[in-house]
Amino acid sequence: MSEQAVAAPSAALRVERWSPVSAVFTALLVAAMALLAFAPMLFGQGMLDNLIQLYFLVILAIMWNALAGYGGLVSVGQQAFIGIGAYAVVFLSVEHSLNPYLAMLLATLIGGGIAIPLAAIVLWLRGGAFAIGMWVVAEVFALLVSLDAALGGGTGTSAVLAFNLRYTPEQRLRNTYWFALAAAALLLAILFALLRGRLGVSLQAIRDNEDAAASLGVHVLLGKGVLFVLAGAGCTAAGAVILAWQLSILPLGPDSIFGVNWTAKMIFMVLVGGLGTFEGPIIGAVVLYLLETYTSTRLGVWYLVLLGGIAIGVALFMPRGIWGSLQERFNVRLLPVGYRLRGAGGGR
């Protein structure tokens, strides 16, 4: 066989990251986020409330997917950081009279800072041990907060005065909207950049086989640690947004903001959208947002049955989630974080 014959098949293939479709979509997404900054001038309170809810659901979904989908770290305790974010805002704005939105920013940094020593402990755990370890961490933080009378103890607390003394309800809603949008956009951008770099390749190698990755020189703990700290800061930011949106942690107190139901929502969004895909969790967040907005109040407790049925149906008939199934069927990537091999005719 001649060298030309051997080289012909490989010459017909190329490795690419961007495609015309993904480049156009990314440009449109950036433009859409810029336009969404003007939403407070165009929409009323009801729409802004709904968009804030969508934004913090997107943050929670992409952060949990970053851990489980790219790092192989299945956590059932990310609500620890949601609670830290909410209570840190109360502590800084109510107890120390800081501007509430400066308190939200500082709370996010505090959550990331707490994640650093925590990562040094829990990242030695693997699989189910890591999942349960994170759940224990969340319960410990909830217990510590419930023992602090200055933070309302077990009955919860409120930041109504901290916000209302500085802002009218309309100003608070607009500022909370902009903070939520900025947090979602920034975290998406940071995660996108990280996954497109060497860290993204390392994380996927760690997820697939941690021991093999370590034998090839991958810094396992460092890679997982960066991802863990980012997810911690992101979930803390979401908790701060939730507090600014709801204004209080009542009537259930710490149990409501540190509740495992937050992790259940994260898992639902990621599994329905597509675990290990960049676009999937965003789709899952939209699905959950639509269900919570239009069915939860009408169906009552049956709403939880509906969520369970949808999750089971997706697991049975679309095990890769909505976007994972579409990606597999049509070989399309709108926000590419990896590479793919394509033929000269555009095929896979």
C-alpha positions as CSV (number, residue, x, y, z in Angstrom):
1,M,0.0,0.0,0.0
2,S,1.4,3.4,-1.0
3,E,2.1,6.2,1.4
4,Q,-0.5,8.3,-0.4
5,A,-3.2,5.7,0.3
6,V,-2.3,5.6,3.9
7,A,-2.2,9.4,4.2
8,A,-5.5,9.9,2.3
9,P,-7.9,9.0,5.1
10,S,-6.0,11.1,7.7
11,A,-5.9,14.0,5.3
12,A,-9.7,13.9,5.0
13,L,-10.0,14.5,8.8
14,R,-9.4,17.5,10.9
15,V,-9.4,18.4,14.6
16,E,-11.5,21.5,15.4
17,R,-13.0,23.2,18.4
18,W,-15.0,26.1,17.0
19,S,-17.5,25.6,14.2
20,P,-19.5,28.3,12.4
21,V,-22.6,27.4,14.4
22,S,-20.8,27.5,17.8
23,A,-19.1,30.8,16.9
24,V,-22.4,32.5,15.9
25,F,-24.2,31.1,18.9
26,T,-21.5,32.3,21.3
27,A,-21.6,35.8,19.8
28,L,-25.4,35.8,20.1
29,L,-25.2,34.6,23.7
30,V,-22.8,37.4,24.7
31,A,-25.1,40.0,22.9
32,A,-28.1,38.5,24.7
33,M,-26.5,38.9,28.1
34,A,-25.6,42.5,27.3
35,L,-29.2,43.2,26.3
36,L,-30.5,41.5,29.5
37,A,-28.7,44.2,31.5
38,F,-31.4,46.6,30.3
39,A,-34.2,44.3,31.5
40,P,-35.0,46.5,34.6
41,M,-35.8,49.4,32.3
42,L,-38.1,47.2,30.2
43,F,-39.9,44.8,32.4
44,G,-42.0,44.9,35.6
45,Q,-41.5,43.3,39.0
46,G,-42.9,39.9,38.1
47,M,-40.6,39.4,35.2
48,L,-37.5,40.5,37.1
49,D,-38.4,38.2,40.0
50,N,-38.7,35.3,37.5
51,L,-35.4,36.2,35.8
52,I,-33.6,36.4,39.2
53,Q,-34.9,32.9,40.0
54,L,-33.7,31.6,36.7
55,Y,-30.2,33.1,37.1
56,F,-29.5,31.6,40.5
57,L,-30.8,28.2,39.2
58,V,-28.4,28.5,36.3
59,I,-25.6,29.2,38.8
60,L,-26.4,26.2,40.9
61,A,-26.7,23.9,37.9
62,I,-23.4,24.8,36.3
63,M,-21.6,24.7,39.6
64,W,-22.9,21.2,40.5
65,N,-22.2,20.0,36.9
66,A,-18.7,21.4,37.1
67,L,-18.1,19.2,40.2
68,A,-19.8,16.0,39.1
69,G,-19.8,16.2,35.3
70,Y,-16.2,17.3,34.8
71,G,-14.5,16.5,38.1
72,G,-16.3,13.3,39.1
73,L,-17.1,14.9,42.5
74,V,-20.7,13.9,43.3
75,S,-21.7,16.2,46.2
76,V,-24.9,16.1,48.2
77,G,-23.7,19.0,50.4
78,Q,-23.4,22.0,48.2
79,Q,-26.2,23.6,50.2
80,A,-23.5,24.3,52.8
81,F,-22.2,27.1,50.6
82,I,-25.7,28.3,49.7
83,G,-26.4,28.7,53.5
84,I,-23.0,30.4,54.0
85,G,-23.8,32.9,51.3
86,A,-27.1,33.8,52.8
87,Y,-26.0,34.0,56.4
88,A,-22.8,35.9,55.5
89,V,-24.9,38.6,53.9
90,V,-27.0,38.9,57.0
91,F,-24.0,38.9,59.3
92,L,-22.2,41.6,57.2
93,S,-25.2,43.8,56.4
94,V,-27.2,43.5,59.6
95,E,-24.6,43.0,62.3
96,H,-21.9,45.2,60.7
97,S,-24.0,47.6,58.7
98,L,-22.2,47.1,55.4
99,N,-23.9,48.0,52.1
100,P,-25.9,44.8,51.3
101,Y,-24.5,44.4,47.8
102,L,-20.9,44.9,49.1
103,A,-21.9,42.3,51.7
104,M,-23.0,39.9,48.9
105,L,-19.7,40.3,47.1
106,L,-17.7,39.8,50.3
107,A,-19.9,36.8,51.1
108,T,-18.9,35.2,47.8
109,L,-15.3,35.7,48.5
110,I,-15.8,34.3,52.0
111,G,-17.4,31.2,50.6
112,G,-14.5,30.7,48.3
113,G,-12.1,31.2,51.2
114,I,-13.9,28.6,53.3
115,A,-13.8,26.2,50.4
116,I,-9.9,26.2,50.4
117,P,-9.3,24.5,53.8
118,L,-12.4,22.4,53.4
119,A,-11.0,21.1,50.1
120,A,-7.8,20.0,51.8
121,I,-10.0,17.7,54.0
122,V,-12.9,16.4,51.9
123,L,-11.0,15.9,48.6
124,W,-9.2,13.0,50.1
125,L,-12.5,11.2,50.1
126,R,-13.8,9.4,47.0
127,G,-17.1,8.4,45.5
128,G,-19.8,7.8,48.1
129,A,-17.6,8.8,50.9
130,F,-17.1,12.3,49.4
131,A,-20.9,12.7,48.8
132,I,-21.7,11.8,52.4
133,G,-18.8,13.8,53.7
134,M,-20.2,16.9,52.0
135,W,-23.7,16.3,53.4
136,V,-22.1,16.1,56.9
137,V,-20.3,19.4,56.3
138,A,-23.6,21.0,55.4
139,E,-25.3,19.7,58.5
140,V,-22.4,21.0,60.7
141,F,-22.7,24.5,59.2
142,A,-26.4,24.4,59.8
143,L,-25.9,23.3,63.4
144,L,-23.3,26.1,64.0
145,V,-25.6,28.7,62.7
146,S,-28.6,27.5,64.7
147,L,-26.5,27.8,67.9
148,D,-25.7,31.5,67.1
149,A,-28.5,33.7,68.7
150,A,-27.2,36.8,66.9
151,L,-28.1,35.1,63.6
152,G,-31.6,34.1,64.8
153,G,-30.7,30.7,66.1
154,G,-33.0,27.9,64.9
155,T,-35.8,30.3,64.0
156,G,-34.0,32.1,61.2
157,T,-33.3,35.7,60.5
158,S,-34.1,38.6,58.2
159,A,-32.2,41.3,56.2
160,V,-35.3,43.4,55.5
161,L,-34.0,46.4,57.4
162,A,-30.5,46.2,55.9
163,F,-31.9,46.5,52.4
164,N,-35.0,48.7,53.0
165,L,-33.1,51.4,54.9
166,R,-30.8,52.0,51.9
167,Y,-33.0,51.1,48.9
168,T,-36.6,51.3,47.8
169,P,-38.2,48.0,46.9
170,E,-37.8,48.9,43.2
171,Q,-34.1,49.8,43.6
172,R,-33.5,46.6,45.6
173,L,-35.1,44.5,42.9
174,R,-33.1,46.1,40.1
175,N,-29.8,45.8,42.0
176,T,-30.4,42.2,42.9
177,Y,-31.2,41.5,39.3
178,W,-28.0,43.0,38.1
179,F,-26.0,41.2,40.7
180,A,-27.6,37.9,39.8
181,L,-27.0,38.5,36.1
182,A,-23.4,39.5,36.6
183,A,-22.7,36.5,38.8
184,A,-24.2,34.1,36.3
185,A,-22.4,35.6,33.4
186,L,-19.0,35.8,35.2
187,L,-19.2,32.2,36.5
188,L,-20.1,30.9,33.1
189,A,-17.2,32.7,31.5
190,I,-14.7,31.6,34.2
191,L,-15.9,28.0,34.0
192,F,-15.8,28.1,30.1
193,A,-12.2,29.4,30.2
194,L,-11.0,26.9,32.7
195,L,-12.5,23.9,30.9
196,R,-11.0,25.0,27.6
197,G,-7.6,25.0,29.1
198,R,-5.2,22.4,30.4
199,L,-7.2,22.2,33.6
200,G,-10.3,21.0,31.6
201,V,-8.4,18.1,30.1
202,S,-6.8,17.2,33.4
203,L,-10.2,17.2,35.2
204,Q,-11.8,14.9,32.6
205,A,-8.8,12.5,32.9
206,I,-9.3,12.6,36.7
207,R,-13.0,12.0,36.4
208,D,-12.4,9.0,34.1
209,N,-9.6,7.4,36.1
210,E,-8.0,9.2,38.9
211,D,-5.2,6.8,39.5
212,A,-4.3,6.6,35.8
213,A,-4.3,10.4,35.6
214,A,-2.0,10.7,38.6
215,S,0.4,8.2,37.1
216,L,0.7,10.4,34.0
217,G,1.7,13.4,36.1
218,V,-1.7,15.1,36.5
219,H,-1.9,17.0,39.8
220,V,-5.1,15.4,41.0
221,L,-5.7,17.3,44.2
222,L,-4.8,20.7,42.7
223,G,-7.2,20.2,39.8
224,K,-10.1,19.0,42.0
225,G,-9.2,21.8,44.5
226,V,-9.5,24.6,41.9
227,L,-12.9,23.2,40.8
228,F,-14.1,22.7,44.3
229,V,-13.2,26.3,45.3
230,L,-14.9,27.7,42.2
231,A,-18.1,25.7,42.9
232,G,-18.0,26.8,46.5
233,A,-17.8,30.4,45.6
234,G,-20.4,30.0,42.9
235,C,-22.9,28.4,45.2
236,T,-22.2,31.0,47.9
237,A,-23.0,33.7,45.3
238,A,-26.3,31.9,44.6
239,G,-27.0,31.9,48.3
240,A,-26.4,35.6,48.5
241,V,-28.8,36.2,45.6
242,I,-31.4,34.0,47.2
243,L,-31.2,36.0,50.4
244,A,-31.4,39.4,48.6
245,W,-34.4,38.0,46.6
246,Q,-36.3,36.6,49.6
247,L,-34.9,39.0,52.2
248,S,-35.3,36.5,55.1
249,I,-34.5,33.0,56.2
250,L,-37.9,32.3,57.7
251,P,-39.9,30.5,59.0
252,L,-37.8,27.3,58.9
253,G,-34.5,29.0,59.7
254,P,-31.3,27.2,58.8
255,D,-33.1,24.1,57.7
256,S,-34.6,26.0,54.8
257,I,-31.3,27.4,53.4
258,F,-29.1,24.5,54.4
259,G,-31.7,21.9,53.3
260,V,-30.8,19.0,51.0
261,N,-33.7,20.0,48.7
262,W,-31.2,22.5,47.1
263,T,-29.0,19.6,46.1
264,A,-32.0,17.7,44.8
265,K,-32.8,20.6,42.5
266,M,-29.2,20.7,41.3
267,I,-29.1,17.0,40.5
268,F,-32.5,17.3,38.7
269,M,-31.3,20.2,36.6
270,V,-28.0,18.5,35.6
271,L,-29.4,15.1,34.9
272,V,-32.3,16.4,32.9
273,G,-30.1,18.8,30.9
274,G,-27.1,16.5,30.4
275,L,-24.4,15.6,32.9
276,G,-20.9,16.5,31.7
277,T,-22.1,18.8,29.0
278,F,-21.6,22.6,29.2
279,E,-25.0,23.6,27.7
280,G,-27.1,20.9,29.4
281,P,-27.3,22.3,32.9
282,I,-28.5,25.6,31.5
283,I,-31.3,23.8,29.7
284,G,-32.0,21.9,32.9
285,A,-32.3,25.1,34.9
286,V,-34.8,26.5,32.3
287,V,-36.8,23.3,32.6
288,L,-36.9,23.5,36.4
289,Y,-37.7,27.2,36.3
290,L,-40.7,26.6,34.0
291,L,-41.9,23.8,36.2
292,E,-41.6,25.8,39.4
293,T,-43.2,28.9,37.9
294,Y,-46.2,27.3,36.2
295,T,-46.9,24.1,38.0
296,S,-45.7,24.1,41.6
297,T,-48.5,26.3,43.0
298,R,-51.2,24.5,40.9
299,L,-50.2,21.0,41.7
300,G,-49.2,21.3,45.3
301,V,-47.5,18.1,46.6
302,W,-48.1,16.5,43.2
303,Y,-45.5,18.9,41.9
304,L,-42.8,16.7,43.6
305,V,-44.3,13.6,42.0
306,L,-44.1,15.4,38.6
307,L,-40.4,16.2,39.2
308,G,-39.7,12.6,40.1
309,G,-41.6,11.3,37.1
310,I,-39.7,13.6,34.8
311,A,-36.3,12.6,36.3
312,I,-37.2,8.8,36.0
313,G,-38.4,9.3,32.4
314,V,-35.2,11.1,31.4
315,A,-33.0,8.5,33.1
316,L,-34.8,5.7,31.2
317,F,-35.3,7.2,27.7
318,M,-32.6,9.9,27.5
319,P,-29.8,8.7,29.9
320,R,-27.5,11.5,28.6
321,G,-30.1,14.2,29.3
322,I,-31.8,16.5,26.8
323,W,-28.7,18.2,25.5
324,G,-26.5,15.1,25.7
325,S,-29.0,13.2,23.5
326,L,-29.3,16.1,21.0
327,Q,-25.5,16.4,20.9
328,E,-25.1,12.7,20.3
329,R,-27.8,12.6,17.6
330,F,-26.8,15.7,15.7
331,N,-23.1,16.1,16.7
332,V,-23.6,19.8,17.5
333,R,-21.8,21.8,20.2
334,L,-22.9,25.4,20.8
335,L,-20.4,26.2,23.6
336,P,-17.4,23.9,22.8
337,V,-15.0,23.2,25.6
338,G,-13.3,20.3,23.9
339,Y,-12.1,19.2,20.5
340,R,-13.7,16.9,18.0
341,L,-12.6,15.1,14.8
342,R,-14.5,16.0,11.7
343,G,-14.3,14.8,8.1
344,A,-13.7,17.0,5.1
345,G,-17.4,16.8,4.3
346,G,-18.3,18.1,7.8
347,G,-19.1,14.7,9.4
348,R,-17.9,13.4,12.7
